[in-house]
Amino acid sequence: MQTWPFEWQVGWRYLRAGRGGRSNRFISFISGVSMLGIALGVAALIVVLSVVNGFQREVRARMLDVIPHVQVDAAAAGLDWRTLAQRARAIDGMAAVAPVVIVRALLGRGDVLRGALLRGVAPADEVNVVPLAQRLRDGPLAALQPGARRIVLGAELARELKVNAGDAVVVVSGAGEGEAAAPRHHGFTVAGVFDSGHHEYDSTLALLHIDDALAIAHLSRAHALSVRLQDAQLAPAWARALAQRLDPRVAVSDWTRANRIWFAAVAQQKRMLGLILALIIAVAAFNLVATLVMTVTDKRADIAILRTLGASPRSVMAIFVVQGALAGLTGTLAGVLLGLAVAFNIEAIVPAIERLLGAQLLPGNVYLISRMPSDPQMGDIVPVALISIGLALLATLYPSWRASRVDPAQALRYD
């Protein structure tokens, strides 16, 4: 400590001042409250941003477990899926392809009718494209044979229809071209149920063999293609490159377009929550203004003595800048540690709170997932810490400037 500049030593001593008169103890209390406010604000911001990141990660992971990285639909151009696959292989980064037929229909059981997205797949190819199919490979997916009229339902869809494996369901589809407008009914047997952990897909998706899907859609061949890439993050660029090589009538979409509105809403929410909680940190940081103003008033005699001993106004100002900066740094460091401790253990903390309250904080049918995820990222933590320290430094400027303007003669005269 003795090798530090005297401004640092005096500023550190003022920060620790808790002994002595009632005034010192009160100033120390206010300083502690300011640091606690900064710590809680920083911790809250880190936890909230980590939870938002966790939501994005979990939804993205569960989405990619069910859907392909890129989907190509050439029905409008009349291209066969094999032609699409040949052109797709010309672009680097592709790992596997599979034909697919998408049919929007209604599923019925008794007097219950639900809308569903029927995904006609070739089981041998689908397992290379979608992780969910890989998990179902030796189970329900193996039962999907051409003409067998078997279907695999999402867990929530099966629950709404009140069916289990072996039960019969009715697929209600539109009429084909040139046929009457009356819908057509197709009997299917439930081969099994899957649970992807993503409520949207569990409540709407159904898998069936591609030949059965072609019959329902009144098609003679598949015009759509599912693509799995070596790197899912490159899907948007890869999809654009493929679209440039195909007929403009061919629709090429990547996984980032699925739930695009949800992801945009989460990103906007993250920005707004960050702004609101940053204001909380700002309020706590500017409490330092009151602390330093009271300290300057209380230490007028000390300031006068320092000035008479040769300390410059700049040195006096530095003392109180150091005091405020150390308070801000201490509060920020405590907040970062507290925030990380909560963020890394939130999956254990939230269930404890739910048991205490007797209520579920994250209903799966509202938030897509039913547990609180967390993903602390350095790209969020570092800016939060820097903003907190910056606000604390900004809060020290006015009180420090006032301290540097204290007139030693007047201060000593009245003290």
FIDOKE-501944 format. One record per residue (C-alpha): x, z, y. Coordinates in steps of 0.2 Angstrom, whole numbers, m for minus. Example, Ala and Ser with C-alpha at 12.3 -4.5 7.8 and 13.67 -1.06 7.14 Angstrom:
<nudos>
{nudo {62,39,m22}} {nudo {68,36,m5}} 
</nudos>
This chain:
<nudos>
{nudo {0,0,0}} {nudo {14,4,12}} {nudo {20,m14,11}} {nudo {3,m21,17}} {nudo {1,m25,36}} {nudo {m6,m10,45}} {nudo {m22,m20,49}} {nudo {m26,m20,30}} {nudo {m21,m2,28}} {nudo {m32,4,42}} {nudo {m47,m8,37}} {nudo {m46,m1,19}} {nudo {m46,17,25}} {nudo {m61,14,36}} {nudo {m70,6,21}} {nudo {m67,21,11}} {nudo {m71,34,24}} {nudo {m83,46,17}} {nudo {m76,62,21}} {nudo {m76,71,37}} {nudo {m91,73,49}} {nudo {m109,68,47}} {nudo {m106,52,56}} {nudo {m93,46,44}} {nudo {m104,50,29}} {nudo {m118,41,36}} {nudo {m108,25,40}} {nudo {m101,26,22}} {nudo {m118,27,15}} {nudo {m124,12,26}} {nudo {m108,2,20}} {nudo {m112,6,2}} {nudo {m130,0,4}} {nudo {m123,m16,11}} {nudo {m112,m19,m3}} {nudo {m126,m14,m16}} {nudo {m137,m27,m7}} {nudo {m124,m41,m8}} {nudo {m121,m36,m27}} {nudo {m139,m37,m31}} {nudo {m142,m53,m22}} {nudo {m127,m62,m30}} {nudo {m132,m55,m47}} {nudo {m150,m61,m45}} {nudo {m145,m78,m40}} {nudo {m132,m80,m54}} {nudo {m146,m74,m67}} {nudo {m159,m86,m60}} {nudo {m148,m101,m59}} {nudo {m142,m97,m77}} {nudo {m160,m96,m83}} {nudo {m164,m112,m75}} {nudo {m149,m121,m83}} {nudo {m154,m113,m100}} {nudo {m171,m120,m98}} {nudo {m164,m138,m95}} {nudo {m152,m136,m109}} {nudo {m165,m130,m122}} {nudo {m178,m143,m117}} {nudo {m165,m157,m118}} {nudo {m158,m151,m135}} {nudo {m175,m150,m142}} {nudo {m181,m167,m135}} {nudo {m165,m175,m142}} {nudo {m169,m168,m159}} {nudo {m186,m177,m159}} {nudo {m183,m193,m150}} {nudo {m170,m207,m150}} {nudo {m157,m209,m136}} {nudo {m164,m226,m131}} {nudo {m180,m235,m136}} {nudo {m182,m254,m134}} {nudo {m199,m262,m135}} {nudo {m200,m281,m136}} {nudo {m218,m284,m140}} {nudo {m221,m293,m124}} {nudo {m207,m305,m127}} {nudo {m211,m307,m145}} {nudo {m194,m302,m152}} {nudo {m191,m295,m169}} {nudo {m182,m278,m170}} {nudo {m168,m286,m180}} {nudo {m165,m298,m166}} {nudo {m164,m283,m154}} {nudo {m153,m273,m166}} {nudo {m141,m288,m166}} {nudo {m139,m288,m147}} {nudo {m138,m270,m146}} {nudo {m123,m269,m158}} {nudo {m114,m280,m145}} {nudo {m113,m265,m133}} {nudo {m100,m252,m137}} {nudo {m106,m234,m140}} {nudo {m120,m237,m152}} {nudo {m120,m226,m168}} {nudo {m136,m231,m177}} {nudo {m153,m241,m175}} {nudo {m170,m240,m184}} {nudo {m186,m250,m182}} {nudo {m201,m241,m175}} {nudo {m219,m244,m172}} {nudo {m228,m233,m159}} {nudo {m247,m231,m160}} {nudo {m258,m221,m149}} {nudo {m273,m215,m159}} {nudo {m284,m200,m162}} {nudo {m283,m189,m177}} {nudo {m298,m181,m184}} {nudo {m303,m167,m197}} {nudo {m321,m162,m198}} {nudo {m328,m161,m181}} {nudo {m311,m158,m173}} {nudo {m303,m173,m164}} {nudo {m286,m174,m156}} {nudo {m275,m187,m147}} {nudo {m259,m191,m156}} {nudo {m244,m202,m154}} {nudo {m241,m210,m171}} {nudo {m223,m215,m174}} {nudo {m221,m227,m188}} {nudo {m203,m226,m196}} {nudo {m193,m232,m210}} {nudo {m187,m216,m218}} {nudo {m170,m223,m224}} {nudo {m165,m229,m206}} {nudo {m174,m215,m196}} {nudo {m163,m201,m203}} {nudo {m148,m210,m195}} {nudo {m156,m210,m177}} {nudo {m166,m194,m175}} {nudo {m160,m176,m181}} {nudo {m178,m171,m185}} {nudo {m179,m185,m198}} {nudo {m163,m179,m205}} {nudo {m170,m161,m208}} {nudo {m186,m168,m216}} {nudo {m176,m181,m227}} {nudo {m178,m172,m243}} {nudo {m195,m165,m239}} {nudo {m211,m173,m230}} {nudo {m201,m188,m225}} {nudo {m197,m193,m243}} {nudo {m216,m194,m246}} {nudo {m219,m207,m233}} {nudo {m220,m223,m245}} {nudo {m227,m240,m240}} {nudo {m245,m240,m243}} {nudo {m246,m222,m248}} {nudo {m255,m217,m232}} {nudo {m246,m201,m230}} {nudo {m243,m193,m213}} {nudo {m232,m179,m206}} {nudo {m239,m169,m192}} {nudo {m232,m158,m178}} {nudo {m235,m139,m181}} {nudo {m246,m137,m166}} {nudo {m256,m153,m170}} {nudo {m259,m147,m188}} {nudo {m264,m130,m182}} {nudo {m277,m138,m170}} {nudo {m284,m149,m184}} {nudo {m284,m134,m196}} {nudo {m275,m144,m209}} {nudo {m260,m141,m221}} {nudo {m250,m151,m233}} {nudo {m262,m160,m245}} {nudo {m277,m160,m234}} {nudo {m285,m177,m228}} {nudo {m286,m182,m210}} {nudo {m293,m198,m202}} {nudo {m284,m209,m190}} {nudo {m295,m217,m177}} {nudo {m287,m233,m169}} {nudo {m293,m247,m158}} {nudo {m300,m263,m165}} {nudo {m288,m278,m167}} {nudo {m289,m294,m158}} {nudo {m305,m304,m161}} {nudo {m313,m289,m169}} {nudo {m328,m279,m163}} {nudo {m325,m266,m150}} {nudo {m329,m252,m163}} {nudo {m314,m241,m167}} {nudo {m307,m242,m185}} {nudo {m305,m227,m196}} {nudo {m290,m225,m208}} {nudo {m289,m211,m221}} {nudo {m272,m202,m223}} {nudo {m266,m187,m232}} {nudo {m255,m174,m224}} {nudo {m238,m174,m232}} {nudo {m231,m160,m222}} {nudo {m228,m151,m206}} {nudo {m213,m150,m194}} {nudo {m209,m138,m181}} {nudo {m197,m145,m168}} {nudo {m198,m130,m156}} {nudo {m204,m142,m142}} {nudo {m223,m139,m139}} {nudo {m226,m156,m132}} {nudo {m220,m165,m148}} {nudo {m227,m152,m160}} {nudo {m244,m154,m152}} {nudo {m245,m173,m151}} {nudo {m232,m182,m163}} {nudo {m236,m188,m180}} {nudo {m224,m198,m192}} {nudo {m230,m211,m205}} {nudo {m222,m225,m214}} {nudo {m219,m241,m203}} {nudo {m229,m252,m215}} {nudo {m244,m240,m212}} {nudo {m241,m240,m194}} {nudo {m241,m259,m193}} {nudo {m257,m260,m202}} {nudo {m265,m248,m190}} {nudo {m258,m258,m175}} {nudo {m263,m275,m183}} {nudo {m245,m281,m182}} {nudo {m235,m291,m194}} {nudo {m218,m285,m189}} {nudo {m210,m272,m179}} {nudo {m205,m276,m161}} {nudo {m197,m260,m156}} {nudo {m181,m252,m159}} {nudo {m174,m234,m159}} {nudo {m156,m232,m155}} {nudo {m144,m217,m157}} {nudo {m128,m217,m146}} {nudo {m111,m209,m149}} {nudo {m114,m199,m133}} {nudo {m131,m195,m127}} {nudo {m125,m193,m109}} {nudo {m121,m212,m108}} {nudo {m139,m217,m112}} {nudo {m144,m222,m95}} {nudo {m129,m233,m92}} {nudo {m130,m240,m110}} {nudo {m149,m244,m108}} {nudo {m145,m253,m91}} {nudo {m132,m264,m100}} {nudo {m143,m268,m114}} {nudo {m158,m273,m102}} {nudo {m146,m285,m93}} {nudo {m143,m294,m109}} {nudo {m162,m295,m114}} {nudo {m177,m304,m108}} {nudo {m185,m296,m92}} {nudo {m201,m293,m102}} {nudo {m192,m281,m114}} {nudo {m194,m263,m110}} {nudo {m178,m252,m112}} {nudo {m180,m234,m109}} {nudo {m168,m219,m112}} {nudo {m171,m201,m116}} {nudo {m169,m196,m98}} {nudo {m185,m204,m93}} {nudo {m195,m193,m105}} {nudo {m201,m178,m96}} {nudo {m193,m185,m80}} {nudo {m206,m176,m69}} {nudo {m203,m160,m78}} {nudo {m184,m161,m76}} {nudo {m186,m166,m57}} {nudo {m198,m151,m55}} {nudo {m185,m140,m63}} {nudo {m171,m147,m52}} {nudo {m181,m144,m36}} {nudo {m186,m127,m42}} {nudo {m168,m123,m44}} {nudo {m163,m128,m27}} {nudo {m178,m119,m19}} {nudo {m174,m103,m29}} {nudo {m156,m104,m24}} {nudo {m160,m106,m6}} {nudo {m172,m91,m6}} {nudo {m160,m80,m15}} {nudo {m146,m85,m4}} {nudo {m156,m79,10}} {nudo {m157,m62,2}} {nudo {m138,m62,1}} {nudo {m138,m67,19}} {nudo {m149,m52,24}} {nudo {m138,m40,14}} {nudo {m122,m48,21}} {nudo {m128,m46,39}} {nudo {m131,m27,36}} {nudo {m113,m27,38}} {nudo {m115,m30,56}} {nudo {m124,m14,58}} {nudo {m111,m5,48}} {nudo {m97,m12,58}} {nudo {m105,m9,75}} {nudo {m107,9,70}} {nudo {m89,10,64}} {nudo {m83,3,80}} {nudo {m93,15,90}} {nudo {m87,30,80}} {nudo {m69,24,80}} {nudo {m67,20,99}} {nudo {m54,34,101}} {nudo {m44,27,86}} {nudo {m45,10,93}} {nudo {m39,17,110}} {nudo {m24,26,102}} {nudo {m20,10,92}} {nudo {m20,0,108}} {nudo {m9,13,117}} {nudo {3,12,103}} {nudo {5,m7,105}} {nudo {m8,m14,94}} {nudo {m15,m31,101}} {nudo {m33,m35,103}} {nudo {m31,m48,89}} {nudo {m24,m34,77}} {nudo {m39,m23,82}} {nudo {m51,m37,78}} {nudo {m41,m40,61}} {nudo {m44,m22,56}} {nudo {m63,m23,56}} {nudo {m63,m41,49}} {nudo {m53,m34,34}} {nudo {m65,m19,33}} {nudo {m80,m31,32}} {nudo {m71,m44,21}} {nudo {m67,m30,8}} {nudo {m85,m24,8}} {nudo {m91,m42,5}} {nudo {m78,m45,m8}} {nudo {m82,m29,m17}} {nudo {m101,m32,m17}} {nudo {m98,m50,m22}} {nudo {m86,m46,m37}} {nudo {m99,m32,m43}} {nudo {m113,m45,m41}} {nudo {m104,m58,m51}} {nudo {m100,m45,m65}} {nudo {m117,m39,m66}} {nudo {m125,m56,m65}} {nudo {m114,m62,m79}} {nudo {m118,m47,m90}} {nudo {m136,m50,m88}} {nudo {m135,m69,m90}} {nudo {m125,m67,m106}} {nudo {m137,m54,m114}} {nudo {m154,m60,m107}} {nudo {m160,m66,m124}} {nudo {m159,m47,m129}} {nudo {m165,m40,m113}} {nudo {m181,m51,m111}} {nudo {m188,m46,m129}} {nudo {m185,m28,m125}} {nudo {m195,m30,m109}} {nudo {m209,m39,m118}} {nudo {m210,m25,m131}} {nudo {m211,m12,m117}} {nudo {m224,m22,m107}} {nudo {m234,m28,m123}} {nudo {m235,m45,m116}} {nudo {m226,m62,m119}} {nudo {m217,m68,m103}} {nudo {m215,m86,m109}} {nudo {m230,m93,m118}} {nudo {m224,m108,m128}} {nudo {m239,m119,m123}} {nudo {m234,m117,m104}} {nudo {m215,m117,m104}} {nudo {m212,m128,m119}} {nudo {m201,m114,m126}} {nudo {m205,m96,m130}} {nudo {m188,m87,m127}} {nudo {m178,m85,m112}} {nudo {m163,m96,m112}} {nudo {m147,m93,m101}} {nudo {m133,m105,m98}} {nudo {m121,m98,m84}} {nudo {m110,m112,m77}} {nudo {m95,m111,m67}} {nudo {m102,m124,m55}} {nudo {m115,m112,m50}} {nudo {m105,m96,m50}} {nudo {m91,m101,m39}} {nudo {m102,m108,m25}} {nudo {m113,m92,m25}} {nudo {m97,m81,m24}} {nudo {m90,m91,m10}} {nudo {m106,m92,0}} {nudo {m107,m73,m2}} {nudo {m90,m70,4}} {nudo {m92,m82,18}} {nudo {m108,m74,25}} {nudo {m99,m57,24}} {nudo {m84,m64,34}} {nudo {m97,m72,47}} {nudo {m105,m55,49}} {nudo {m89,m47,54}} {nudo {m85,m58,69}} {nudo {m96,m50,82}} {nudo {m92,m32,78}} {nudo {m74,m36,77}} {nudo {m74,m45,93}} {nudo {m82,m30,101}} {nudo {m69,m19,94}} {nudo {m55,m29,102}} {nudo {m63,m28,119}} {nudo {m63,m9,119}} {nudo {m55,m2,135}} {nudo {m42,11,130}} {nudo {m43,21,146}} {nudo {m62,22,146}} {nudo {m62,26,128}} {nudo {m50,41,129}} {nudo {m58,47,145}} {nudo {m75,50,137}} {nudo {m67,56,120}} 
</nudos>
